[in-house]
Amino acid sequence: MKIVEYIKETKSEMKHVSWPTRRQAMAFTAIVIAISVFVAILLGLFDYLFTLGIEKFIA
């Protein structure tokens, strides 16, 4: 019984959700992708510089 009640309540709550428009969803997706690429490049750069520093320190 608890599962059935949970599903009914969830369905009811989903009707109250304010869903983004298609345009908003596309814009938010583009922002997330851009930030992810930026962070990946930044981390790659830090890794490269850190590796160079370690190599100079060890050698």
PDBQT receptor file of N, H, CA, C and O in Angstrom, charges set to zero:
ATOM      1  N   MET A   1       0.810  -1.200   0.000  1.00  0.00    +0.000 N 
ATOM      2  CA  MET A   1       0.000   0.000   0.000  1.00  0.00    +0.000 C 
ATOM      3  C   MET A   1       0.855   1.267   0.000  1.00  0.00    +0.000 C 
ATOM      4  O   MET A   1       0.490   2.254  -0.638  1.00  0.00    +0.000 OA
ATOM      5  N   LYS A   2       1.953   1.253   0.685  1.00  0.00    +0.000 N 
ATOM      6  H   LYS A   2       2.250   0.451   1.204  1.00  0.00    +0.000 HD
ATOM      7  CA  LYS A   2       2.776   2.457   0.764  1.00  0.00    +0.000 C 
ATOM      8  C   LYS A   2       3.312   2.851  -0.603  1.00  0.00    +0.000 C 
ATOM      9  O   LYS A   2       3.423   4.039  -0.908  1.00  0.00    +0.000 OA
ATOM     10  N   ILE A   3       3.643   1.872  -1.422  1.00  0.00    +0.000 N 
ATOM     11  H   ILE A   3       3.553   0.908  -1.174  1.00  0.00    +0.000 HD
ATOM     12  CA  ILE A   3       4.172   2.163  -2.766  1.00  0.00    +0.000 C 
ATOM     13  C   ILE A   3       3.103   2.854  -3.599  1.00  0.00    +0.000 C 
ATOM     14  O   ILE A   3       3.393   3.826  -4.296  1.00  0.00    +0.000 OA
ATOM     15  N   VAL A   4       1.879   2.365  -3.536  1.00  0.00    +0.000 N 
ATOM     16  H   VAL A   4       1.643   1.575  -2.971  1.00  0.00    +0.000 HD
ATOM     17  CA  VAL A   4       0.784   2.944  -4.324  1.00  0.00    +0.000 C 
ATOM     18  C   VAL A   4       0.539   4.386  -3.886  1.00  0.00    +0.000 C 
ATOM     19  O   VAL A   4       0.357   5.269  -4.725  1.00  0.00    +0.000 OA
ATOM     20  N   GLU A   5       0.534   4.624  -2.586  1.00  0.00    +0.000 N 
ATOM     21  H   GLU A   5       0.682   3.907  -1.905  1.00  0.00    +0.000 HD
ATOM     22  CA  GLU A   5       0.342   5.984  -2.071  1.00  0.00    +0.000 C 
ATOM     23  C   GLU A   5       1.477   6.898  -2.525  1.00  0.00    +0.000 C 
ATOM     24  O   GLU A   5       1.249   8.041  -2.920  1.00  0.00    +0.000 OA
ATOM     25  N   TYR A   6       2.684   6.384  -2.465  1.00  0.00    +0.000 N 
ATOM     26  H   TYR A   6       2.869   5.455  -2.144  1.00  0.00    +0.000 HD
ATOM     27  CA  TYR A   6       3.851   7.166  -2.881  1.00  0.00    +0.000 C 
ATOM     28  C   TYR A   6       3.729   7.569  -4.349  1.00  0.00    +0.000 C 
ATOM     29  O   TYR A   6       3.985   8.720  -4.702  1.00  0.00    +0.000 OA
ATOM     30  N   ILE A   7       3.345   6.634  -5.194  1.00  0.00    +0.000 N 
ATOM     31  H   ILE A   7       3.137   5.698  -4.907  1.00  0.00    +0.000 HD
ATOM     32  CA  ILE A   7       3.207   6.924  -6.623  1.00  0.00    +0.000 C 
ATOM     33  C   ILE A   7       2.108   7.952  -6.861  1.00  0.00    +0.000 C 
ATOM     34  O   ILE A   7       2.277   8.857  -7.679  1.00  0.00    +0.000 OA
ATOM     35  N   LYS A   8       0.991   7.827  -6.160  1.00  0.00    +0.000 N 
ATOM     36  H   LYS A   8       0.854   7.093  -5.495  1.00  0.00    +0.000 HD
ATOM     37  CA  LYS A   8      -0.105   8.796  -6.310  1.00  0.00    +0.000 C 
ATOM     38  C   LYS A   8       0.334  10.190  -5.872  1.00  0.00    +0.000 C 
ATOM     39  O   LYS A   8       0.058  11.176  -6.556  1.00  0.00    +0.000 OA
ATOM     40  N   GLU A   9       1.018  10.269  -4.735  1.00  0.00    +0.000 N 
ATOM     41  H   GLU A   9       1.242   9.468  -4.180  1.00  0.00    +0.000 HD
ATOM     42  CA  GLU A   9       1.494  11.562  -4.239  1.00  0.00    +0.000 C 
ATOM     43  C   GLU A   9       2.525  12.164  -5.181  1.00  0.00    +0.000 C 
ATOM     44  O   GLU A   9       2.518  13.370  -5.427  1.00  0.00    +0.000 OA
ATOM     45  N   THR A  10       3.402  11.334  -5.703  1.00  0.00    +0.000 N 
ATOM     46  H   THR A  10       3.407  10.354  -5.503  1.00  0.00    +0.000 HD
ATOM     47  CA  THR A  10       4.411  11.814  -6.650  1.00  0.00    +0.000 C 
ATOM     48  C   THR A  10       3.755  12.355  -7.905  1.00  0.00    +0.000 C 
ATOM     49  O   THR A  10       4.135  13.418  -8.397  1.00  0.00    +0.000 OA
ATOM     50  N   LYS A  11       2.778  11.638  -8.424  1.00  0.00    +0.000 N 
ATOM     51  H   LYS A  11       2.469  10.775  -8.024  1.00  0.00    +0.000 HD
ATOM     52  CA  LYS A  11       2.055  12.084  -9.621  1.00  0.00    +0.000 C 
ATOM     53  C   LYS A  11       1.365  13.420  -9.355  1.00  0.00    +0.000 C 
ATOM     54  O   LYS A  11       1.368  14.305 -10.211  1.00  0.00    +0.000 OA
ATOM     55  N   SER A  12       0.782  13.563  -8.184  1.00  0.00    +0.000 N 
ATOM     56  H   SER A  12       0.780  12.845  -7.489  1.00  0.00    +0.000 HD
ATOM     57  CA  SER A  12       0.114  14.815  -7.818  1.00  0.00    +0.000 C 
ATOM     58  C   SER A  12       1.112  15.966  -7.722  1.00  0.00    +0.000 C 
ATOM     59  O   SER A  12       0.834  17.068  -8.194  1.00  0.00    +0.000 OA
ATOM     60  N   GLU A  13       2.258  15.719  -7.120  1.00  0.00    +0.000 N 
ATOM     61  H   GLU A  13       2.483  14.823  -6.736  1.00  0.00    +0.000 HD
ATOM     62  CA  GLU A  13       3.279  16.763  -6.979  1.00  0.00    +0.000 C 
ATOM     63  C   GLU A  13       3.859  17.169  -8.327  1.00  0.00    +0.000 C 
ATOM     64  O   GLU A  13       4.175  18.340  -8.537  1.00  0.00    +0.000 OA
ATOM     65  N   MET A  14       4.000  16.219  -9.237  1.00  0.00    +0.000 N 
ATOM     66  H   MET A  14       3.743  15.267  -9.066  1.00  0.00    +0.000 HD
ATOM     67  CA  MET A  14       4.565  16.517 -10.555  1.00  0.00    +0.000 C 
ATOM     68  C   MET A  14       3.683  17.486 -11.338  1.00  0.00    +0.000 C 
ATOM     69  O   MET A  14       4.172  18.197 -12.216  1.00  0.00    +0.000 OA
ATOM     70  N   LYS A  15       2.396  17.518 -11.029  1.00  0.00    +0.000 N 
ATOM     71  H   LYS A  15       1.999  16.941 -10.316  1.00  0.00    +0.000 HD
ATOM     72  CA  LYS A  15       1.491  18.462 -11.700  1.00  0.00    +0.000 C 
ATOM     73  C   LYS A  15       1.752  19.898 -11.254  1.00  0.00    +0.000 C 
ATOM     74  O   LYS A  15       1.405  20.839 -11.968  1.00  0.00    +0.000 OA
ATOM     75  N   HIS A  16       2.357  20.076 -10.085  1.00  0.00    +0.000 N 
ATOM     76  H   HIS A  16       2.639  19.312  -9.505  1.00  0.00    +0.000 HD
ATOM     77  CA  HIS A  16       2.622  21.411  -9.542  1.00  0.00    +0.000 C 
ATOM     78  C   HIS A  16       3.987  21.963  -9.950  1.00  0.00    +0.000 C 
ATOM     79  O   HIS A  16       4.303  23.121  -9.676  1.00  0.00    +0.000 OA
ATOM     80  N   VAL A  17       4.781  21.134 -10.598  1.00  0.00    +0.000 N 
ATOM     81  H   VAL A  17       4.524  20.194 -10.820  1.00  0.00    +0.000 HD
ATOM     82  CA  VAL A  17       6.132  21.542 -10.982  1.00  0.00    +0.000 C 
ATOM     83  C   VAL A  17       6.068  22.545 -12.125  1.00  0.00    +0.000 C 
ATOM     84  O   VAL A  17       5.295  22.386 -13.069  1.00  0.00    +0.000 OA
ATOM     85  N   SER A  18       6.886  23.571 -12.023  1.00  0.00    +0.000 N 
ATOM     86  H   SER A  18       7.515  23.700 -11.257  1.00  0.00    +0.000 HD
ATOM     87  CA  SER A  18       6.989  24.563 -13.096  1.00  0.00    +0.000 C 
ATOM     88  C   SER A  18       8.129  24.134 -14.012  1.00  0.00    +0.000 C 
ATOM     89  O   SER A  18       9.298  24.382 -13.717  1.00  0.00    +0.000 OA
ATOM     90  N   TRP A  19       7.785  23.492 -15.122  1.00  0.00    +0.000 N 
ATOM     91  H   TRP A  19       6.836  23.290 -15.362  1.00  0.00    +0.000 HD
ATOM     92  CA  TRP A  19       8.783  22.963 -16.037  1.00  0.00    +0.000 C 
ATOM     93  C   TRP A  19       9.333  24.067 -16.926  1.00  0.00    +0.000 C 
ATOM     94  O   TRP A  19       8.592  24.970 -17.313  1.00  0.00    +0.000 OA
ATOM     95  N   PRO A  20      10.629  24.013 -17.260  1.00  0.00    +0.000 N 
ATOM     96  CA  PRO A  20      11.206  25.027 -18.157  1.00  0.00    +0.000 C 
ATOM     97  C   PRO A  20      10.691  24.823 -19.583  1.00  0.00    +0.000 C 
ATOM     98  O   PRO A  20      10.299  23.724 -19.975  1.00  0.00    +0.000 OA
ATOM     99  N   THR A  21      10.706  25.912 -20.338  1.00  0.00    +0.000 N 
ATOM    100  H   THR A  21      11.025  26.805 -20.020  1.00  0.00    +0.000 HD
ATOM    101  CA  THR A  21      10.340  25.801 -21.747  1.00  0.00    +0.000 C 
ATOM    102  C   THR A  21      11.468  25.085 -22.486  1.00  0.00    +0.000 C 
ATOM    103  O   THR A  21      12.557  24.893 -21.946  1.00  0.00    +0.000 OA
ATOM    104  N   ARG A  22      11.192  24.699 -23.716  1.00  0.00    +0.000 N 
ATOM    105  H   ARG A  22      10.307  24.856 -24.154  1.00  0.00    +0.000 HD
ATOM    106  CA  ARG A  22      12.223  24.027 -24.517  1.00  0.00    +0.000 C 
ATOM    107  C   ARG A  22      13.418  24.956 -24.697  1.00  0.00    +0.000 C 
ATOM    108  O   ARG A  22      14.567  24.520 -24.618  1.00  0.00    +0.000 OA
ATOM    109  N   ARG A  23      13.148  26.231 -24.938  1.00  0.00    +0.000 N 
ATOM    110  H   ARG A  23      12.216  26.585 -25.002  1.00  0.00    +0.000 HD
ATOM    111  CA  ARG A  23      14.225  27.210 -25.143  1.00  0.00    +0.000 C 
ATOM    112  C   ARG A  23      15.087  27.345 -23.880  1.00  0.00    +0.000 C 
ATOM    113  O   ARG A  23      16.314  27.386 -23.965  1.00  0.00    +0.000 OA
ATOM    114  N   GLN A  24      14.445  27.414 -22.717  1.00  0.00    +0.000 N 
ATOM    115  H   GLN A  24      13.448  27.381 -22.648  1.00  0.00    +0.000 HD
ATOM    116  CA  GLN A  24      15.186  27.511 -21.459  1.00  0.00    +0.000 C 
ATOM    117  C   GLN A  24      16.030  26.258 -21.225  1.00  0.00    +0.000 C 
ATOM    118  O   GLN A  24      17.189  26.351 -20.819  1.00  0.00    +0.000 OA
ATOM    119  N   ALA A  25      15.450  25.097 -21.481  1.00  0.00    +0.000 N 
ATOM    120  H   ALA A  25      14.509  25.021 -21.810  1.00  0.00    +0.000 HD
ATOM    121  CA  ALA A  25      16.184  23.841 -21.282  1.00  0.00    +0.000 C 
ATOM    122  C   ALA A  25      17.410  23.784 -22.189  1.00  0.00    +0.000 C 
ATOM    123  O   ALA A  25      18.479  23.346 -21.764  1.00  0.00    +0.000 OA
ATOM    124  N   MET A  26      17.258  24.224 -23.434  1.00  0.00    +0.000 N 
ATOM    125  H   MET A  26      16.389  24.580 -23.779  1.00  0.00    +0.000 HD
ATOM    126  CA  MET A  26      18.392  24.234 -24.362  1.00  0.00    +0.000 C 
ATOM    127  C   MET A  26      19.466  25.217 -23.888  1.00  0.00    +0.000 C 
ATOM    128  O   MET A  26      20.658  24.917 -23.959  1.00  0.00    +0.000 OA
ATOM    129  N   ALA A  27      19.046  26.387 -23.406  1.00  0.00    +0.000 N 
ATOM    130  H   ALA A  27      18.078  26.631 -23.348  1.00  0.00    +0.000 HD
ATOM    131  CA  ALA A  27      20.003  27.388 -22.923  1.00  0.00    +0.000 C 
ATOM    132  C   ALA A  27      20.749  26.873 -21.696  1.00  0.00    +0.000 C 
ATOM    133  O   ALA A  27      21.968  27.015 -21.604  1.00  0.00    +0.000 OA
ATOM    134  N   PHE A  28      20.022  26.276 -20.758  1.00  0.00    +0.000 N 
ATOM    135  H   PHE A  28      19.032  26.160 -20.833  1.00  0.00    +0.000 HD
ATOM    136  CA  PHE A  28      20.661  25.749 -19.552  1.00  0.00    +0.000 C 
ATOM    137  C   PHE A  28      21.618  24.612 -19.898  1.00  0.00    +0.000 C 
ATOM    138  O   PHE A  28      22.692  24.499 -19.307  1.00  0.00    +0.000 OA
ATOM    139  N   THR A  29      21.233  23.775 -20.849  1.00  0.00    +0.000 N 
ATOM    140  H   THR A  29      20.360  23.867 -21.330  1.00  0.00    +0.000 HD
ATOM    141  CA  THR A  29      22.094  22.679 -21.285  1.00  0.00    +0.000 C 
ATOM    142  C   THR A  29      23.379  23.216 -21.902  1.00  0.00    +0.000 C 
ATOM    143  O   THR A  29      24.465  22.704 -21.628  1.00  0.00    +0.000 OA
ATOM    144  N   ALA A  30      23.256  24.247 -22.732  1.00  0.00    +0.000 N 
ATOM    145  H   ALA A  30      22.374  24.662 -22.954  1.00  0.00    +0.000 HD
ATOM    146  CA  ALA A  30      24.438  24.856 -23.359  1.00  0.00    +0.000 C 
ATOM    147  C   ALA A  30      25.360  25.452 -22.298  1.00  0.00    +0.000 C 
ATOM    148  O   ALA A  30      26.581  25.337 -22.400  1.00  0.00    +0.000 OA
ATOM    149  N   ILE A  31      24.781  26.083 -21.288  1.00  0.00    +0.000 N 
ATOM    150  H   ILE A  31      23.788  26.176 -21.205  1.00  0.00    +0.000 HD
ATOM    151  CA  ILE A  31      25.583  26.671 -20.208  1.00  0.00    +0.000 C 
ATOM    152  C   ILE A  31      26.345  25.575 -19.462  1.00  0.00    +0.000 C 
ATOM    153  O   ILE A  31      27.535  25.722 -19.184  1.00  0.00    +0.000 OA
ATOM    154  N   VAL A  32      25.661  24.482 -19.141  1.00  0.00    +0.000 N 
ATOM    155  H   VAL A  32      24.694  24.363 -19.367  1.00  0.00    +0.000 HD
ATOM    156  CA  VAL A  32      26.308  23.379 -18.419  1.00  0.00    +0.000 C 
ATOM    157  C   VAL A  32      27.442  22.782 -19.249  1.00  0.00    +0.000 C 
ATOM    158  O   VAL A  32      28.512  22.487 -18.718  1.00  0.00    +0.000 OA
ATOM    159  N   ILE A  33      27.210  22.604 -20.547  1.00  0.00    +0.000 N 
ATOM    160  H   ILE A  33      26.340  22.843 -20.978  1.00  0.00    +0.000 HD
ATOM    161  CA  ILE A  33      28.256  22.053 -21.417  1.00  0.00    +0.000 C 
ATOM    162  C   ILE A  33      29.447  23.003 -21.487  1.00  0.00    +0.000 C 
ATOM    163  O   ILE A  33      30.594  22.566 -21.398  1.00  0.00    +0.000 OA
ATOM    164  N   ALA A  34      29.182  24.306 -21.647  1.00  0.00    +0.000 N 
ATOM    165  H   ALA A  34      28.251  24.661 -21.720  1.00  0.00    +0.000 HD
ATOM    166  CA  ALA A  34      30.266  25.290 -21.738  1.00  0.00    +0.000 C 
ATOM    167  C   ALA A  34      31.088  25.321 -20.453  1.00  0.00    +0.000 C 
ATOM    168  O   ALA A  34      32.318  25.342 -20.503  1.00  0.00    +0.000 OA
ATOM    169  N   ILE A  35      30.421  25.323 -19.312  1.00  0.00    +0.000 N 
ATOM    170  H   ILE A  35      29.422  25.306 -19.271  1.00  0.00    +0.000 HD
ATOM    171  CA  ILE A  35      31.142  25.344 -18.037  1.00  0.00    +0.000 C 
ATOM    172  C   ILE A  35      31.942  24.055 -17.862  1.00  0.00    +0.000 C 
ATOM    173  O   ILE A  35      33.073  24.091 -17.378  1.00  0.00    +0.000 OA
ATOM    174  N   SER A  36      31.369  22.925 -18.248  1.00  0.00    +0.000 N 
ATOM    175  H   SER A  36      30.450  22.895 -18.641  1.00  0.00    +0.000 HD
ATOM    176  CA  SER A  36      32.075  21.644 -18.137  1.00  0.00    +0.000 C 
ATOM    177  C   SER A  36      33.338  21.628 -18.992  1.00  0.00    +0.000 C 
ATOM    178  O   SER A  36      34.388  21.165 -18.546  1.00  0.00    +0.000 OA
ATOM    179  N   VAL A  37      33.237  22.133 -20.215  1.00  0.00    +0.000 N 
ATOM    180  H   VAL A  37      32.384  22.509 -20.577  1.00  0.00    +0.000 HD
ATOM    181  CA  VAL A  37      34.406  22.189 -21.099  1.00  0.00    +0.000 C 
ATOM    182  C   VAL A  37      35.458  23.124 -20.513  1.00  0.00    +0.000 C 
ATOM    183  O   VAL A  37      36.646  22.799 -20.520  1.00  0.00    +0.000 OA
ATOM    184  N   PHE A  38      35.037  24.278 -20.008  1.00  0.00    +0.000 N 
ATOM    185  H   PHE A  38      34.072  24.542 -20.002  1.00  0.00    +0.000 HD
ATOM    186  CA  PHE A  38      35.966  25.237 -19.410  1.00  0.00    +0.000 C 
ATOM    187  C   PHE A  38      36.702  24.618 -18.223  1.00  0.00    +0.000 C 
ATOM    188  O   PHE A  38      37.922  24.740 -18.114  1.00  0.00    +0.000 OA
ATOM    189  N   VAL A  39      35.968  23.961 -17.346  1.00  0.00    +0.000 N 
ATOM    190  H   VAL A  39      34.977  23.862 -17.435  1.00  0.00    +0.000 HD
ATOM    191  CA  VAL A  39      36.585  23.340 -16.169  1.00  0.00    +0.000 C 
ATOM    192  C   VAL A  39      37.530  22.218 -16.592  1.00  0.00    +0.000 C 
ATOM    193  O   VAL A  39      38.601  22.066 -16.005  1.00  0.00    +0.000 OA
ATOM    194  N   ALA A  40      37.154  21.434 -17.595  1.00  0.00    +0.000 N 
ATOM    195  H   ALA A  40      36.284  21.557 -18.072  1.00  0.00    +0.000 HD
ATOM    196  CA  ALA A  40      38.028  20.360 -18.082  1.00  0.00    +0.000 C 
ATOM    197  C   ALA A  40      39.333  20.928 -18.624  1.00  0.00    +0.000 C 
ATOM    198  O   ALA A  40      40.407  20.395 -18.346  1.00  0.00    +0.000 OA
ATOM    199  N   ILE A  41      39.245  22.009 -19.395  1.00  0.00    +0.000 N 
ATOM    200  H   ILE A  41      38.372  22.443 -19.621  1.00  0.00    +0.000 HD
ATOM    201  CA  ILE A  41      40.455  22.645 -19.932  1.00  0.00    +0.000 C 
ATOM    202  C   ILE A  41      41.307  23.205 -18.798  1.00  0.00    +0.000 C 
ATOM    203  O   ILE A  41      42.527  23.043 -18.796  1.00  0.00    +0.000 OA
ATOM    204  N   LEU A  42      40.672  23.855 -17.846  1.00  0.00    +0.000 N 
ATOM    205  H   LEU A  42      39.681  23.986 -17.847  1.00  0.00    +0.000 HD
ATOM    206  CA  LEU A  42      41.391  24.430 -16.710  1.00  0.00    +0.000 C 
ATOM    207  C   LEU A  42      42.102  23.340 -15.904  1.00  0.00    +0.000 C 
ATOM    208  O   LEU A  42      43.271  23.494 -15.550  1.00  0.00    +0.000 OA
ATOM    209  N   LEU A  43      41.411  22.255 -15.618  1.00  0.00    +0.000 N 
ATOM    210  H   LEU A  43      40.461  22.130 -15.906  1.00  0.00    +0.000 HD
ATOM    211  CA  LEU A  43      42.036  21.159 -14.872  1.00  0.00    +0.000 C 
ATOM    212  C   LEU A  43      43.167  20.517 -15.669  1.00  0.00    +0.000 C 
ATOM    213  O   LEU A  43      44.198  20.151 -15.105  1.00  0.00    +0.000 OA
ATOM    214  N   GLY A  44      42.973  20.380 -16.976  1.00  0.00    +0.000 N 
ATOM    215  H   GLY A  44      42.135  20.677 -17.433  1.00  0.00    +0.000 HD
ATOM    216  CA  GLY A  44      44.035  19.844 -17.824  1.00  0.00    +0.000 C 
ATOM    217  C   GLY A  44      45.264  20.728 -17.800  1.00  0.00    +0.000 C 
ATOM    218  O   GLY A  44      46.389  20.232 -17.745  1.00  0.00    +0.000 OA
ATOM    219  N   LEU A  45      45.053  22.041 -17.842  1.00  0.00    +0.000 N 
ATOM    220  H   LEU A  45      44.139  22.443 -17.886  1.00  0.00    +0.000 HD
ATOM    221  CA  LEU A  45      46.164  22.994 -17.789  1.00  0.00    +0.000 C 
ATOM    222  C   LEU A  45      46.898  22.900 -16.451  1.00  0.00    +0.000 C 
ATOM    223  O   LEU A  45      48.128  22.863 -16.418  1.00  0.00    +0.000 OA
ATOM    224  N   PHE A  46      46.147  22.859 -15.352  1.00  0.00    +0.000 N 
ATOM    225  H   PHE A  46      45.148  22.889 -15.379  1.00  0.00    +0.000 HD
ATOM    226  CA  PHE A  46      46.778  22.724 -14.038  1.00  0.00    +0.000 C 
ATOM    227  C   PHE A  46      47.561  21.417 -13.940  1.00  0.00    +0.000 C 
ATOM    228  O   PHE A  46      48.666  21.392 -13.398  1.00  0.00    +0.000 OA
ATOM    229  N   ASP A  47      46.996  20.341 -14.459  1.00  0.00    +0.000 N 
ATOM    230  H   ASP A  47      46.099  20.361 -14.899  1.00  0.00    +0.000 HD
ATOM    231  CA  ASP A  47      47.683  19.049 -14.438  1.00  0.00    +0.000 C 
ATOM    232  C   ASP A  47      48.982  19.118 -15.231  1.00  0.00    +0.000 C 
ATOM    233  O   ASP A  47      50.016  18.622 -14.783  1.00  0.00    +0.000 OA
ATOM    234  N   TYR A  48      48.927  19.728 -16.394  1.00  0.00    +0.000 N 
ATOM    235  H   TYR A  48      48.088  20.131 -16.758  1.00  0.00    +0.000 HD
ATOM    236  CA  TYR A  48      50.120  19.862 -17.239  1.00  0.00    +0.000 C 
ATOM    237  C   TYR A  48      51.193  20.688 -16.525  1.00  0.00    +0.000 C 
ATOM    238  O   TYR A  48      52.359  20.294 -16.486  1.00  0.00    +0.000 OA
ATOM    239  N   LEU A  49      50.798  21.830 -15.960  1.00  0.00    +0.000 N 
ATOM    240  H   LEU A  49      49.851  22.149 -15.991  1.00  0.00    +0.000 HD
ATOM    241  CA  LEU A  49      51.761  22.684 -15.261  1.00  0.00    +0.000 C 
ATOM    242  C   LEU A  49      52.324  21.988 -14.022  1.00  0.00    +0.000 C 
ATOM    243  O   LEU A  49      53.515  22.101 -13.734  1.00  0.00    +0.000 OA
ATOM    244  N   PHE A  50      51.485  21.281 -13.300  1.00  0.00    +0.000 N 
ATOM    245  H   PHE A  50      50.517  21.190 -13.534  1.00  0.00    +0.000 HD
ATOM    246  CA  PHE A  50      51.933  20.553 -12.124  1.00  0.00    +0.000 C 
ATOM    247  C   PHE A  50      52.932  19.467 -12.527  1.00  0.00    +0.000 C 
ATOM    248  O   PHE A  50      53.943  19.270 -11.853  1.00  0.00    +0.000 OA
ATOM    249  N   THR A  51      52.648  18.766 -13.622  1.00  0.00    +0.000 N 
ATOM    250  H   THR A  51      51.826  18.927 -14.170  1.00  0.00    +0.000 HD
ATOM    251  CA  THR A  51      53.557  17.732 -14.119  1.00  0.00    +0.000 C 
ATOM    252  C   THR A  51      54.901  18.335 -14.501  1.00  0.00    +0.000 C 
ATOM    253  O   THR A  51      55.947  17.771 -14.178  1.00  0.00    +0.000 OA
ATOM    254  N   LEU A  52      54.885  19.480 -15.187  1.00  0.00    +0.000 N 
ATOM    255  H   LEU A  52      54.036  19.938 -15.450  1.00  0.00    +0.000 HD
ATOM    256  CA  LEU A  52      56.141  20.148 -15.542  1.00  0.00    +0.000 C 
ATOM    257  C   LEU A  52      56.927  20.528 -14.292  1.00  0.00    +0.000 C 
ATOM    258  O   LEU A  52      58.143  20.343 -14.236  1.00  0.00    +0.000 OA
ATOM    259  N   GLY A  53      56.233  21.055 -13.298  1.00  0.00    +0.000 N 
ATOM    260  H   GLY A  53      55.245  21.204 -13.344  1.00  0.00    +0.000 HD
ATOM    261  CA  GLY A  53      56.890  21.443 -12.053  1.00  0.00    +0.000 C 
ATOM    262  C   GLY A  53      57.505  20.258 -11.339  1.00  0.00    +0.000 C 
ATOM    263  O   GLY A  53      58.629  20.346 -10.845  1.00  0.00    +0.000 OA
ATOM    264  N   ILE A  54      56.792  19.163 -11.278  1.00  0.00    +0.000 N 
ATOM    265  H   ILE A  54      55.879  19.091 -11.679  1.00  0.00    +0.000 HD
ATOM    266  CA  ILE A  54      57.309  17.958 -10.624  1.00  0.00    +0.000 C 
ATOM    267  C   ILE A  54      58.516  17.420 -11.383  1.00  0.00    +0.000 C 
ATOM    268  O   ILE A  54      59.505  17.019 -10.769  1.00  0.00    +0.000 OA
ATOM    269  N   GLU A  55      58.444  17.408 -12.714  1.00  0.00    +0.000 N 
ATOM    270  H   GLU A  55      57.640  17.733 -13.213  1.00  0.00    +0.000 HD
ATOM    271  CA  GLU A  55      59.573  16.914 -13.512  1.00  0.00    +0.000 C 
ATOM    272  C   GLU A  55      60.819  17.765 -13.284  1.00  0.00    +0.000 C 
ATOM    273  O   GLU A  55      61.921  17.224 -13.185  1.00  0.00    +0.000 OA
ATOM    274  N   LYS A  56      60.667  19.071 -13.199  1.00  0.00    +0.000 N 
ATOM    275  H   LYS A  56      59.772  19.511 -13.279  1.00  0.00    +0.000 HD
ATOM    276  CA  LYS A  56      61.825  19.947 -12.956  1.00  0.00    +0.000 C 
ATOM    277  C   LYS A  56      62.366  19.739 -11.543  1.00  0.00    +0.000 C 
ATOM    278  O   LYS A  56      63.575  19.806 -11.321  1.00  0.00    +0.000 OA
ATOM    279  N   PHE A  57      61.472  19.487 -10.592  1.00  0.00    +0.000 N 
ATOM    280  H   PHE A  57      60.490  19.433 -10.773  1.00  0.00    +0.000 HD
ATOM    281  CA  PHE A  57      61.876  19.283  -9.211  1.00  0.00    +0.000 C 
ATOM    282  C   PHE A  57      62.627  17.959  -9.059  1.00  0.00    +0.000 C 
ATOM    283  O   PHE A  57      63.621  17.887  -8.336  1.00  0.00    +0.000 OA
ATOM    284  N   ILE A  58      62.157  16.927  -9.732  1.00  0.00    +0.000 N 
ATOM    285  H   ILE A  58      61.350  16.987 -10.319  1.00  0.00    +0.000 HD
ATOM    286  CA  ILE A  58      62.772  15.600  -9.625  1.00  0.00    +0.000 C 
ATOM    287  C   ILE A  58      64.066  15.526 -10.427  1.00  0.00    +0.000 C 
ATOM    288  O   ILE A  58      65.048  14.946  -9.964  1.00  0.00    +0.000 OA
ATOM    289  N   ALA A  59      64.076  16.102 -11.615  1.00  0.00    +0.000 N 
ATOM    290  H   ALA A  59      63.278  16.573 -11.991  1.00  0.00    +0.000 HD
ATOM    291  CA  ALA A  59      65.235  15.980 -12.513  1.00  0.00    +0.000 C 
ATOM    292  C   ALA A  59      66.412  16.806 -12.088  1.00  0.00    +0.000 C 
ATOM    293  O   ALA A  59      67.447  16.794 -12.755  1.00  0.00    +0.000 OA
TER     294      ALA A  59
